[in-house]
Amino acid sequence: MEKLEVVNQKNLVIGQASRCQIHRLGLMHRAVQIFVFDDQGRLYLQRRSARKDQYPGHWDSSAAGHVDPGESYEACARRELREELGLSAPLCRLARIGPSAQTGWEHVEFYACRAETEPHPNAEEIDTGGFFSIAEIEGWLRNPGFKITPAFRRLFVLWQDLASQAQGPESAIWNPALES
């Protein structure tokens, strides 16, 4: 049984509980979300496995996962990138987001990276995935019937805000399409 740390509003550990209990009771906990871009500026999205307990069959961030007890956010992001997509890449921390119903009561650390190789999705976690243009994703988000997770909706809007403000070499992470 997977145990996770339960945290308070200030992100301080106050105990541990099973993943199932945390989700059932809406307890605050920690997670990471990662956006993976290709060299054409497209964003990789995954369609969550139909076996997932939350948002089965919904489109989601490139990779995401819960922070294990004692694990740092960055170590978790690296682990999830490997486990879910078989990738290893330098990560850029974009933001930290507080818990809300949209994030499933998770304190989220949000990262981005560029894939140097093709992702190989883990079939136990992901039904399918692919790189999509920002315009395609924006179209899906305008369609209220399109199955996409609330956390991804929130993160995509945040990413767009951050990308519009990006300057300098980090622009390749914020919005790879901005590269000259």
C-alpha positions as CSV (number, residue, x, y, z in Angstrom):
1,M,0.0,0.0,0.0
2,E,1.5,3.3,-1.1
3,K,1.9,5.7,1.8
4,L,2.2,9.5,1.2
5,E,2.9,12.4,3.5
6,V,-0.1,14.4,4.5
7,V,0.7,18.1,4.8
8,N,-1.0,21.2,6.1
9,Q,-1.8,24.5,4.3
10,K,1.8,25.6,4.9
11,N,3.1,22.4,3.2
12,L,4.4,21.0,6.5
13,V,4.2,17.3,7.1
14,I,1.6,16.4,9.7
15,G,1.4,12.6,9.1
16,Q,1.1,9.8,6.6
17,A,-1.8,8.0,5.0
18,S,-2.5,5.7,2.1
19,R,-2.9,7.2,-1.4
20,C,-6.5,5.9,-1.4
21,Q,-7.3,7.6,2.0
22,I,-5.7,10.9,0.9
23,H,-7.8,11.0,-2.2
24,R,-11.0,9.8,-0.6
25,L,-10.8,12.3,2.3
26,G,-9.4,15.2,0.3
27,L,-6.2,15.5,2.4
28,M,-3.5,17.9,1.4
29,H,-0.3,16.2,0.0
30,R,2.5,16.9,-2.5
31,A,2.9,16.3,-6.2
32,V,4.8,17.4,-9.3
33,Q,3.6,18.2,-12.8
34,I,5.9,18.3,-15.8
35,F,5.4,19.8,-19.3
36,V,7.7,18.2,-21.9
37,F,8.3,20.1,-25.1
38,D,9.9,19.0,-28.4
39,D,12.2,21.1,-30.5
40,Q,9.2,22.3,-32.5
41,G,7.5,23.9,-29.5
42,R,4.9,21.2,-29.2
43,L,3.7,20.0,-25.8
44,Y,3.5,16.3,-25.0
45,L,0.2,15.3,-23.4
46,Q,-0.7,11.9,-22.0
47,R,-4.1,10.3,-21.8
48,R,-4.4,8.7,-18.4
49,S,-5.0,5.0,-18.2
50,A,-8.6,3.9,-17.9
51,R,-7.5,2.0,-14.7
52,K,-6.7,5.3,-12.9
53,D,-8.8,6.0,-9.9
54,Q,-9.0,9.8,-10.7
55,Y,-9.8,11.1,-14.1
56,P,-9.4,7.9,-16.1
57,G,-9.1,8.4,-19.8
58,H,-8.6,12.2,-19.4
59,W,-5.7,14.1,-21.1
60,D,-3.1,15.4,-18.7
61,S,0.3,17.0,-18.3
62,S,3.2,15.2,-19.9
63,A,4.1,13.5,-16.6
64,A,2.9,13.9,-13.0
65,G,3.1,12.1,-9.7
66,H,3.0,12.1,-5.9
67,V,6.1,13.0,-3.9
68,D,7.2,10.0,-1.8
69,P,7.9,10.4,1.9
70,G,11.3,12.1,2.4
71,E,11.7,12.8,-1.4
72,S,12.3,16.3,-2.8
73,Y,10.0,17.7,-5.4
74,E,12.9,17.8,-8.0
75,A,13.8,14.1,-7.3
76,C,10.2,13.2,-7.7
77,A,10.0,15.1,-11.0
78,R,13.1,13.3,-12.3
79,R,11.6,9.9,-11.2
80,E,8.2,10.5,-12.7
81,L,9.8,11.6,-16.0
82,R,11.7,8.3,-16.1
83,E,8.9,6.1,-14.9
84,E,6.1,7.5,-17.1
85,L,8.0,8.5,-20.3
86,G,11.4,6.9,-20.1
87,L,13.0,10.3,-20.3
88,S,15.9,12.1,-18.6
89,A,16.3,15.8,-19.2
90,P,17.3,19.0,-17.4
91,L,14.3,20.4,-15.6
92,C,13.3,24.0,-15.2
93,R,11.2,24.7,-12.1
94,L,8.4,27.1,-13.2
95,A,6.2,27.6,-10.2
96,R,4.8,26.2,-7.0
97,I,1.0,26.1,-6.7
98,G,-1.0,25.8,-3.5
99,P,-3.6,23.1,-2.9
100,S,-7.1,23.5,-4.3
101,A,-10.0,21.4,-5.6
102,Q,-8.5,21.8,-9.1
103,T,-5.2,20.2,-8.1
104,G,-6.8,17.5,-6.0
105,W,-5.6,19.2,-2.8
106,E,-2.0,18.9,-3.9
107,H,0.9,21.3,-3.2
108,V,2.2,21.2,-6.8
109,E,5.7,22.0,-8.0
110,F,5.5,22.7,-11.8
111,Y,8.5,21.9,-14.1
112,A,9.2,22.0,-17.8
113,C,11.8,20.4,-20.0
114,R,12.7,19.6,-23.6
115,A,12.8,16.1,-24.8
116,E,16.0,15.2,-26.6
117,T,14.6,11.7,-27.4
118,E,11.1,10.3,-28.2
119,P,9.0,9.6,-25.0
120,H,8.2,5.9,-24.4
121,P,5.0,6.0,-22.3
122,N,4.5,3.4,-19.5
123,A,1.5,1.4,-20.6
124,E,0.5,0.8,-17.0
125,E,0.1,4.5,-16.4
126,I,-0.7,6.0,-19.8
127,D,-3.1,4.8,-22.5
128,T,-1.5,7.0,-25.2
129,G,0.3,10.2,-25.7
130,G,1.8,12.6,-28.2
131,F,3.1,16.0,-29.0
132,F,0.5,18.6,-29.9
133,S,0.7,22.2,-31.0
134,I,-0.3,24.9,-28.5
135,A,-3.1,25.9,-30.9
136,E,-4.5,22.4,-30.9
137,I,-4.4,22.3,-27.1
138,E,-6.1,25.7,-26.8
139,G,-8.9,24.4,-29.1
140,W,-9.4,21.4,-26.8
141,L,-9.6,23.6,-23.7
142,R,-12.3,25.7,-25.3
143,N,-14.4,22.5,-25.8
144,P,-16.2,21.9,-22.4
145,G,-16.8,18.2,-23.4
146,F,-13.1,17.4,-24.0
147,K,-11.8,15.1,-21.3
148,I,-8.9,17.0,-19.7
149,T,-7.9,17.1,-16.1
150,P,-8.7,20.2,-14.0
151,A,-5.0,20.4,-12.9
152,F,-3.8,20.5,-16.5
153,R,-6.3,23.3,-17.3
154,R,-4.9,25.4,-14.5
155,L,-1.3,24.6,-15.3
156,F,-1.7,25.4,-19.0
157,V,-3.1,28.9,-18.2
158,L,-0.3,29.5,-15.8
159,W,2.3,28.3,-18.4
160,Q,0.8,30.7,-21.0
161,D,1.2,33.6,-18.5
162,L,4.8,32.6,-17.7
163,A,5.6,32.1,-21.4
164,S,4.3,35.5,-22.3
165,Q,6.6,37.1,-19.7
166,A,9.7,35.0,-20.6
167,Q,12.9,36.7,-21.7
168,G,16.4,35.4,-22.5
169,P,17.7,31.8,-22.9
170,E,15.0,30.3,-20.7
171,S,12.5,31.1,-23.4
172,A,13.3,27.8,-24.9
173,I,11.8,26.1,-21.9
174,W,8.9,28.5,-21.5
175,N,8.0,28.5,-25.1
176,P,10.3,26.6,-27.5
177,A,8.6,28.2,-30.5
178,L,10.2,31.5,-29.5
179,E,13.7,30.3,-30.4
180,S,15.3,31.9,-33.4
